[in-house]
Amino acid sequence: MSESDFTLADLARIVAARARSGDAGSYTAKLMGAGVPRIARKFGEEAVEAVIASLQEDDAALVSETADVLYHLLVLLEARNIPLAAVMAELEKRTAQTGLAEKASRGPSA
């Protein structure tokens, strides 16, 4: 597999720019215009497709669906005005302890 310097932060910047572009040819702008409920549904659909690809052990499909999941998640965050940095800070905080200890600290609903 090839290594890439492209990051989620790069994608988040592209999503933010396209979300505000007003470009009628932009899928991102179209999603933003449809609102959070539509974006959330699309994110959910892509997540289910990623699960299916993983269960079918189709690596190429899983890579493709994961890209769709990450993209739609970033569009959803943008629509809710939540910066990717807030999610990364939460992940950084969680990695300060073991995964099981962190999950237990979130309580029974986690």
Secondary structure, 3 states (H helix, E strand, C coil): CCCCCCCHHHHHHHHHHHHCCCCCCCHHHHHHHHCHHHHHHHHHHHHHHHHHHHHCCCHHHHHHHHHHHHHHHHHHHHHCCCCHHHHHHHHHHHCCCCHHHHHHHCCCCC
